Amino acid sequence: MRLRLLVVFALALIVQVAAADVLSNRLKHHPSPYLAMHGDDPVAWQDWGPAAIARARREGKLLFVSVGYFSCHWCHVMQRESYKNPAIAAYINRHFVPVKVDRELESALDARLIEFAERTQGQGGWPLNVFMTPDGYPLFAVLYQPPDVFREQIQRVQTLWASEGQSLARLARREAAPAHGPGAPRLDARQVAAHRDRFIKALLDNADLLQGGLGNRSKFPPSPQLLLLLELHAQRPDPRLNEFLTLTLDVMAQRGLYDHVGGGFFRYTTDPSWKTPHFEKMLYDNAQLARIYHRAGRLLQRSEYRHIAERTIRFLAREMHSRDGAFLAALSAVDDRNVEGGYYLWQEQELKRLLTGDELAVLGYAFRMKGHAPFDAGHLPWRAHSPEETAAELRLNVPQVSRYQDTAMAKLFDARRQRSLPRDTKLLAGWNGLMLTTLAEMARDTPRDPEWQRLAQGTRDYLVKELWSGDRLKRAVAGGRELGAASLEDYAYVAEGLLAWAQQTGVDEDYRLALAVVRAAWKRFYSRQGWRLADRSLMAAEPGQDVMSDGPMPAPSAVLIRVSLTLAAHQRDSALRQQALAALNSGHRLIGQDPVWHASHIAAMLQATTR
């Protein structure tokens, strides 16, 4: 009898342990809004971390690493179509260890997986789903697919892994080419000039000289390239650069990339003419574009550019500023009714109800808000005709057009404030560093406007008091919990922001603080093997890089080098200057092959060689 009881007890214990080890969704109530929204999925999502990798190794399963972000439209679509599908979820749970990643919390991991997808699939984007071996090597990438196609793909991957797992693991372990590491701490001015000239030629060859921007498909704001162009034009005015700059800045501010009702910029447009945006608004885009328009307004003597910069900052202060003093990560592309762009679009009947006849006529012609709506949810205002053209068409004078336009936009603004738009409330170190740089520059250039100074002070205080611990930077904090892992991006952009703040205040302590962040960044992210995005990685095969390319944001290695050169001059620190120059004097072959996407490194080289 006693033996039978012991056996029953042992069996019950085994069942209990096994049940405790069954995969379950770990994301409900996660501090990240993106991860929390996946908390009710039938997929048994795990957080990215050692526990998920250990489980994959223990069970011999592939990791299914799915990366996205809160304001991503297609991430919402794939969740609804595939991750909420019970049959697809059951298959994923049975054969893989599923991991959900907020790309804004794990920027180094995201960059590595995007690079893998672009190299193996020819394109990257989100949602980004990567199958990784239990040892942490990426094996196969899948972007958005309809559920039937997605189901076929994951089944095919699992079949191959079950039958040829060892061969696939060996294939995934192939080493990337190692970096050469730092060069001599001296730059060849002629080589730097050649990089500059190749950049200008390649950019103009790739430029859309009819509609602005780069390429002829989807249009993203080319922020790092525009910043370098402004510097080049300031040093040596060039009519070709002036034409491209003004065309691009004009079109981005006049068409659908810009929110004409409330201010601020969307992330990109899906068409080459800048008319059809993807409706998410990101802090990093708006921080950079405000800086660009502010600088362009001063350099090119265009008051309308300065107005765009100021209106963008006021939008951020109104819609994305937190009580902590820093700025939120993003506004969703999908409104609270799950309509993409619904927050920004207008049906004709609503326009007729809100506006007078004259206001409706002016808005309809000047901003193309009449006739067939280009979106299911209605019209998006974008500048189709100038005030002079509108006045001539409607037989009004220009002051009347301006008055009717202003009153119409004010009514739309008030009506839109009754709508609701989900927000990603994370306060990210790097993106707030970009914002601090912009605010500090604007405060320095317009000392009579205390608003920029107040916003900059709040951002600086949040970064210093909440995210900097004296030798280490946190990526983000929410609900008292540290989120994500700070990467080179965070250190570089925060250091740049603190330096801009120090240049605005002139206080030695502010310079020393920027220098402390810079020294921590060099220690964590640079070695004889070159640059790395993360100081510690759970992924295998993390080779160093001699030079990093620009994306929507400038290459963080180039930003850190520029900040280091400026601080080395201010602090008379020859060792820091030598370190920055040695890192800068590397990767010339890659820069020469693709100068447009290494604009930030070319800017750093020009800073180092220009006296």
N, C-alpha and C positions, 0 to 999 in steps of 0.2 A: 504493500500500500504506500509506504513511504517512498519507495523507488518510483512508483507511478506518479506520485505528486511531484517529485523532483523532475521527472521527465516533462510533465505538463508545464511546470514552471519554466524549465529551460526553453521549451518550444515557444511559450508565450513571450519570453525575453527576446528570443531570436526574432519573432514576428515584430515585436515592438521596436527593436533596433533597426530592422529592415524598413519598417514604416517610417521611422524617423529619418532614414537616409533617402527616402523617395523624393525626387525632385519636386519642388513646389515653387510657385511664383514668389520671389522675394522683394518685389518692387512696390507693393502697395504702401502708400503714405511716404514714399521716398521724398527727400527734400528737393530733388530735381523735378520740376514740373514735367519734363519730358519722360523721365523714367516712371514717375508716379502715374502718368496717363496709361502706361502699359501694365499697371498693377492688377488689372482685372482680366488681362488676356489669358486664355487657356494655355498659352505657351508658358512653360515653367521657367521664366526668365531669372537668371542669376546676375548679380553685380559682377563687373570686371574685377578680378582679383585672384590671389593665389589659390583660394578655395576652389574656384571653378576650374583652374588649370590642373590642380591636384586631382580633382574628380575625373577629368578627362583622361589623365594618365592612368589612374587606378582602373578605370573601366575600358580603356583602350578606344575611346570614342573621339570623334572630331568635335572641336568647339565650333558652334555656330554663332559667330560674333556679328551682331546686327547693330549698326551705328546710324544714328539720326539726330534730329534736334527738334525742339518744340514747335518752331514756326515753319517747319518744312511741310509743304503741301503734300508731296508724294509720300512722305513718311506717314501721314494720316491716312492716305488712301491705302497703302499697303497694310497698315494695321487693320483697317476695316475689312479688307478683302481676304487677307491671308492669315495674319496673326490672331484674328478673332475666329477663324474657321476651325471648328473642333477637330476635323479630320486632319488638316495640315498640322495643327498644334500637336495632336497625338503622335503623329509621325516624327515631328521634330523632337518631342520629349523622349520618345522611345530610342531614337538612334543617335542623338547628339546631346551635347551639353550646351543649352542655349544661353547666350549672354547678351544683355542689352546694354548699349553704351551711349551716353550723351556726349556727342562729339565736343561740346563746349566745356566739358569737364575733363576730357582725356584728349587734349589737342595733339599730343605727341603720337599717341596710338592712332588717332584719326588720320594724321598726316602720313604715317607709315602705311596704313591700309589703303588710303587714297592713291598713294604712289604705286602700290602693288596693283590696284585695279586699273590704273591708267597704263601701266606697263604691260599687263596681261590681257586686258579687255579693250584697250584703246580709248577708254573714257572712265571718268570717275563721277561721283555724285552721291546723293542721298535719296532714299535709304541705301546704305552700303552694307551688304551682307557678305562676310568672308568666312569660309571654312578654314579652320586652322588645325594643324596636327596637334596631338597631345603634348608635343615638345615645344609648341609655340611658333611654328612656321606657317605662314599663310600658304594655302594650297589652291583655292579657287574663289573667285569673287562673283557675286550676283547683285546687280542693281535692281531697280523696280521692275517687276514682271507681273502680268495678270496672274491670278491664282492658279489656273490650270497649267500655265507654263512654269510657274514657280514650283508647283508640286512635282512636275516632271524633272525639273533640275535637281531638287534636293534628293529625289529618289535615285537619280542617276549617280550623283555624288556618293550616296551611301552604298550603292551597288559596287561601284569602283573601289571604295574604301574596304568593303568586306572581302573583295576578291583579290585586290592588288595593293593592300595597305602598305606593305613594306616597300614596294617599289615607289609608291606615291610619296611616302615619308622621305625616301632618299632623294627623290626629285625636289621636294620642297626644301631640303637642307642645302641645296647648292648655294655656295657663298656668293655674296655680292662683292664687287671689286672693292678692295680696300682703298681708303683715302691716302693721299701722300703726306698729309699733315702740314704744319706751318712751313712757310718759306723763309727766306732771309727778311729781316726787318727793314727792308728798303724797297721802295717801289720805283719802277722805271717810268718816268713821266711820259716818255714816248709811247710806251705800251698802254698806259692809262688813256692817253689822247686817242689812241687807235680804238680802244674799247668805246670811248665816247662817240667817235665818228661812226663806228659800226652800229651802235645803238640808234643813232639818229637815222641812218640809212634804213636799218631793218624796221624801225618803227614806222617810218613814212611808207615803206613798201607794204606794210601790213595794215596801214591806216585806211579807214573808210573816209575818203575825202569828200564824200557827198553828205553823209549823215553822222560823221563823228565816231569816235571810239575805234576799237580794233576788231578786225574780222568782219564777216558778213552774215553771221547767223545770230545766235543769242548775243545780247550786249550786256556786259558787266562794266561798272565804272572802273577804268584802269588806273586806280589811285596811285600805286607806286610809280607808274610811268609818268603820270601827270605831275607828281611832285618833282621828279627829276627834270622834266621839261621846263617847269617854272624856274628851277635853279639854273639850268643852262641858258634860258632866255634872259634871266637877270644878269648873268655873266657876260653874254655876248648875244645881243638881240638878233634874231633870225626870222625873216618874214615867213619862212615855211613853218617854223615852230609856232609862231604867233597865229597863223591861219588855222593850224590843227587844234591848238589850245582853245581858241575862241569858238571855233565850230563845235568842238566836243562839249565845252562848258555850256554854251548856249543851248544845244540840243538836249543835253541831260536835264537842264533846268526848265525847258519849255514843254517837253513832251511827257510821256507817261511814267518815266522813272521818278519824277518829282510829284509830290502830293501838293497840288495847287490849293487845296482847301485848308489843310492843317499844317503844311510844311513838312520837311524831311523827305528822305529818299527811300524807295523800295530797293530790294537787293539786286535785281536785274530785270531785263525785259526778255521775253521769249522770241522777239522779232528783231531784225536788224535796224529798224527805224525808231526804236525806243518808245513804241506806243503801247505795248501790251506787257505790263509788268507781272512778275510773280510778286504777290502782295505782301510778303513778309518784310518787316523793317528791322534791321540789325544795328546794334550800337556801333559796331566797328566800322560799318559803311558810313554812317552819318557823322561819326567823329572825324573820320578822314576827309570826307567831302566838305564838311564845314571848314576844316583847315585849308583845304585846297582853294575853295571859293574865297576865303578871307585873304589868302596870299595873292591869288589872282586879281582880286579887287584892288589891292595895293600896287602890285606890279604893273598891271595893265590899265590902271586908272579907270576901272569900271565899277561905278557905285552899285549897279544892280547885282554884281557878284558879292559884294560885301553884304547887301541886303539878304541874299540867299543864305549866306553863312550865318548871319544873325537869326534869321527865321528858323533855320535848322536847329540852332542851339535852343531857341525858345520852344520849339516842338519837343526836343529832348527833355528840357526842364519841366515841361507841362505833362508829358505823357510817360516818361521813362525815368524820372528822378525819384529816388527812394528817400525815406525818412532817415536812412543811415548816412545820407550825403553822397552816395555813389549812384550809378546809373544801371538800370535793368538791362538784361541781355538783349531782349527782342520782343517784338509784337507779332502775333500770329498772322499768317496769311488767311486763315479761316476764321470767320466770325463766330459768335456764340450760337448761331443757327446752323453752323457747319457749312456755310457758303463761302467759297473762296472769293476773296475780294469784296464780300457783301458789305463790309463796314464802309467801303470807299465808293460804292457804286450807287447810281441814281436812276430810278424808273421815271419815265416821262410824266406819268400822272402825279408823282410826288413833286417833281419840279414845277408843274403847273400849280399845284396847291401852295407851294412855298413862295414862289416868285411872282412879281408883277409882270405884265406883258413886256415892258421895256427890258427888264432884267433878264427875262427868259430869252428874248431875241438876241441880246448881247452875248449871253452865255452860250446860246445855241450856236451862234456863228463863230465867235472868238475861240470857243473851247470845244467845238464840234460835239454839242450835246443835244442834237435833234435828229429825227429820223430813226433808222434802224440802229438799235444799241449793239455795240460790238461784243458785249458780255451778256450772259444769260441773266445776270442780276442787274443789268442796266448800263448806264453811261459812266465813263471815267473822264473828268475834265483834263484836257491837255491843250496847250496853246497851238491852235491851228492857224490863227490869223492875228496880225498885230493890231493894236488899237487904231492905227491909221487906216488899215484895210477894213476893219470892222466899221469904223465911222463912215467910210465911203460907201460900203455895202448897205448900211442901214440908214444912210442920210442923217447922221448925227455928227456932232463935233467930238473931237478927241476927249475933252474934259467930261462930256456926257457919258461917253463909253467907259471911261475910267470910273466914274461915279456909279454907274449901274453895275459894273463888274464888281466893285468893292462891296456894294450893298448885297448883291447876290451871293458872293462868297461868304460874307458874314452870316447870312441866313442859313446857308448850307453848313457852315461850321457849327452854328447853334443847334441845328437839327441833328447833325451827326453826333453831337455830344450825348444825345439820348440813346445812342446805340452802344453796344458792348463788344469789346474785343479782348480775347485772352492774351495774357502777358506771360513771358518767361521771366520770372522774378529773380533769377540768379544774378549776383553781383560779382562779375569776373574780374580778376586782377588785371590781366593783360588788356582787355578791352577798355577798362577804366583808365589804364595807363595811357592809351591812345586819346581818350577823352581829356585827360588832364593836360596832355601836350597841347591840344587845340585850345582849351580854355585859358591856359597860361599864356599862350601866344596872343590870343585876342585881348586878354587883360593887359598885357604889356603894350600892345599897339593902341589900345583905346582906354587909357587910364581914367578917363572921366566917366566911364560906364562901370559902376560898382557891381553889376550883376555877374559879369564874367569872373570877377575876382571872388565873389561869394561862392559861386558854383565850383570854381577851381579849388578853393580852400576846403570845401566839403569833400570833394573827391580825394584830394591829397590826404586829408585827415583819415578818411576811411581806409585808404591803402596802407597808411603808416601804422595806424592804431589797431586795425582789425586783421590785416593780412600779412604784415611784416613782423617777424618775431626777433629781429636783431641779426640773424644770419640765414634765415629761411623765409621764403615767400609761400603763402597759401594760394591755391588757385581760386577758391571761393569758400564762403561760410554761409550756411543756412540753418536756421533752427538750432544754433549752437553746435552744429556738426560741420567739420571740414569736409568739403566736397572736392573730388577729383585730385589730380596731381599737377602742381605747378610745373610748367615746361619752360624751355628757353624763351618762348614767346612771351610768357608772363614777365619774366625777369627783364627782358630787353625793353618791352613797352613800358613797364613801370619805371625802369631806370630813365628812359627817355622823358616820361612825364615829370618825374622828380627833378631832372635836370632843367627842363623848361620852367618849372616852378621856381627853382633856385635862380635861374637867370632873370626871372620876373621880380623876385624878392631881393636878390643880392645878398642873402643871409648865408654866412659860412656854414652854419649847421645844416642848411638845406643841401648845399653842395656835398657835405660829408655823408649825408644820408643817401644821396644818389650814388656816391662812390661805393658805399657799403653794398648796395644792391648789385652794382657792376662787378665788384670783386667776388661776390657769392656766385654770380652767373658764370664767370670765367672758371671758377673752381669746379662747378658742377657740370658744365656743358662743353668744355673744350679740353683737348689733350693732344698728344702726338698723333692720335688717330683721327684728328679733325673734330668737327662739330657733331653733337648729338642733340636731339630735341628733348630727351628725357634723361635725368641723371640716373634713374633706375628703370629698367624695362622688364616686363614679364614676357615679352616676346623674345624669341631667339633671333639670331642673324640680324643684329642691329649694327651695321657698319657705320663708321664715321663718314662725314661728308666734308670735302674741302670747301665747298661753297653751296649755299642754299638758294633756291630760286624764290622769286616773288610769287605770291598768290593774290587773293583779294586784299591781303595785308602785306606790308613789306617784309622781306626776309629778316627774321629776328636776329640772325647772326650779323647782318649788315647794320641793323639798328644798334646792336650792342657795340660794334666797332666804332660807329660814329660817336656815340655817347662817350665811349672810352677815350677817343682822341680829343674831344672837347674837354673832358674832365682832366686828362693828362696835361693839357696846356694850362688849364686854370690852376691845378694843384702842383704844377711843375714836377710831374711824376714821369720820369723818363722810362722806368720799367714798364708802366702801363702802356705807354706809347709804343714801346718796342713789341710788346705782346700783341697789341692791336694791329700793328703793321705786319708782323709775321703771319698772323691769321689772314689778313687781307691779301697778302702776296701769295695766294694759292688758288687753284681752280681756274686759272686763266683760260685753259682750253675749253672748259664748259661755258665760261662767260662768252668767249669768242664765238662759240657755236650757236648760242641763243641769247644775245645781249638784251633783247626786249624784256625777257623774264628774269634778268639779273640787274634791273635798273637800280635797285637799292645798293647793291655792291659797287656798281659803277659810281654812284653818288658818293659812297664812302671813299673810294679811290680818289675822286676829284677833290674831296675835302682834304685828304692827306697830302696831295701834291700841289694844291693851290695855296699860294702865300699871300 
